[in-house]
Amino acid sequence: MDAFSLLSNVGGIGFAIASFLVVLGVVVFIHEYGHYIVARWCGIHAEVFSIGFGKELFHWTDRRGTRWRLAALPLGGYVRFLGDGDAASARADLHELEHMSEAQRARSFPGAALWKRALAVAAGPGFNFILSIGIYACLALAIGTGSDRPVIGTMDETAAVMAADMDPLQVGDEVLVVEGTEIETFSDISRAFAAASDAQPGRERFAVTVRRGGEVLDLKTAAAIPPVVGAVTPDSPAEAAGFRAGDRILSIDGQPVGAFADLQRRVIASGGGEPVTMVLDDGTGPRETVLTAKMQPYPTADGGIEMRPLIGVTAIPRLAPEVVTPGILQAVEIGAIRTWQIIYSSFAYVGAIIGGEADSSGLGGPIKIASLSGQAADAGIVAFLSMIAMISASIGMINLFPIPVLDGGHLLFYAIEALRGRPLGEKAAEYATGVGLALVISLMVFVTYNDLMGL
């Protein structure tokens, strides 16, 4: 048991809240620091750097005259630059600007060149993406990543026990053929098992040829990914239907299930609108439950995203590849790919909601994020850091939406300014900012309502 798990047993709700504050604090600090440091590099003076809003709890002033503060409401932060009329840099303080010298005006945010303002604004989301990439890259360097060689590096013993009457695969086996399909990479193994399940739904035994210690063996073994529940997603159809980790799925609508691929195929066939009946067994005997899948974004094999009906369970892969340590450049590439997948899937989900292909119940606010933060911290440091990376990428993406009061809204205003040769009119900017603020507040109310309904 690591320190995170030990604390979670003691803290309960307090631990979840503390985890949430750490996650949000890191993400917000990095976002605001991006604004601050790039603006400073551009010669723009920051008067206030705040983590949180409202009553000030602590502050100190650095030698450049920037007031660093920690406030009571930790749901965000801001950097107020010289000449700003508000914390969001949405308008200039015209009275202050009138009384500035030319040198002071040059150090103000409104007086800076357009490209400098745009760079400072874009740096907030940019630093969030950099944090996400950096965390995933460091995790890849620290714990390694799966090799592409078709050699079994580890096996899940719990899942293997269920196939004790079959020819067992072993760690170190090089998989050569699965049901007539030649294997070249480790990812080919699961694809070949899934294809065999598609060809003969419900099958439990698969012909596999391996090289073991210089000898080639023909085996009959269980699915690479058995129909066993590894974890249940909170607020999912599976959780509502009473699924538990360790449950083996025996049948769907009366049809036997021999591999996790059978479950996926039949859930997809339901289209997300039709209820399905499943029989589960946790070792104490079969039980029946009914549930309806929900349309959700799902990563495809080519790195893209598609909308699929999902019930909210993850599998327990029986086989895992050898672990290798990537080089620094490869680790950064891994971090960039994972960060892009988060951004792309988030966009896909929002697009599906707008298009009516998915419901919005999956959108979560502070309560859900706090709960997930606590669960991640409970799972250990790797899961907790991954949670920070995911939230950082998501916050960076959301801030790029072209909504006034968000960074993307500022960038939209700057694009209009570049095209017109002058800033958007004050009245138009105030109206757009008011609409943007109303949208953001409405979204916060909505996701908080979702959180409360999910309790």
Secondary structure, DSSP 8 states (H G I E B T S, - for coil): --HHHHHHHHHTHHHHHHHHHHHHHHHHHHHHHHHHHHHHHTT--EEEEEEEEEEEEEEEE-TTS-EEEEEEEEEEEEEEETTBSSTT--SB-HHHHHT--HHHHHTSSTTS-HHHHHHHHHHHHHHHHHHHHHHHHHHHHHH-EE-SSSBEEEE-HHHHHTTTTS----TT-EEEEETTEE--SHHHHHHHHHHHHHHSTT---EEEEEEETTEEEEEEE--SS-SBEEEE-TTSHHHHTT--TT-EEEEETTEE--SHHHHHHHHHHTTTTS-EEEEEESSS-EEEEEE--EEEEEE-TTS-EEEEEE-SEEE--SEEE-EE---HHHHHHHHHHHHHHHHHHHHHHHHHHHTTSS-GGG---HHHHHHHHHHHHHH-HHHHHHHHHHHHHHHHHHHTSS-TTSHHHHHHHHHHHHHHSS---HHHHHHHHHHHHHHHHHHHHHHHHHHHHT-
